[in-house]
Amino acid sequence: NLQGHVKKGIVPKAKFHEIMSNVKGVLDYSEFKNVDMVIE
């Protein structure tokens, strides 16, 4: 997983935070209209 790669030094912490800033949880279907991918 991504956190494991950070702990091993494979992925820098800054890159981890950049990736995670793109992940957002939502509860309302109306927020899905402008997304590239939905993971259920």
C-alpha positions as CSV (number, residue, x, y, z in Angstrom):
1,N,0.0,0.0,0.0
2,L,1.0,3.6,-0.3
3,Q,1.8,4.1,3.4
4,G,4.1,1.1,3.3
5,H,6.0,2.6,0.4
6,V,6.4,5.8,2.3
7,K,7.7,3.9,5.4
8,K,10.2,2.1,3.2
9,G,11.3,5.3,1.5
10,I,10.1,4.4,-1.9
11,V,7.5,7.2,-2.1
12,P,8.4,10.6,-0.5
13,K,6.0,12.0,2.1
14,A,5.3,15.0,-0.1
15,K,4.2,12.8,-2.9
16,F,2.0,10.8,-0.5
17,H,0.3,14.0,0.6
18,E,-0.1,15.2,-3.0
19,I,-1.8,11.9,-3.9
20,M,-4.1,11.8,-0.9
21,S,-5.2,15.4,-1.4
22,N,-6.9,14.1,-4.6
23,V,-9.0,11.6,-2.7
24,K,-12.3,12.8,-1.4
25,G,-15.2,11.0,0.3
26,V,-18.8,12.1,-0.5
27,L,-22.2,11.0,0.5
28,D,-24.4,12.8,-2.1
29,Y,-24.6,11.4,-5.6
30,S,-24.8,15.0,-7.0
31,E,-21.1,15.3,-6.2
32,F,-20.2,12.5,-8.7
33,K,-21.0,14.5,-11.8
34,N,-17.5,15.9,-12.4
35,V,-15.3,12.9,-11.4
36,D,-13.1,10.6,-13.4
37,M,-13.4,7.6,-11.2
38,V,-15.7,6.4,-8.4
39,I,-14.7,3.6,-6.0
40,E,-17.5,2.0,-4.0
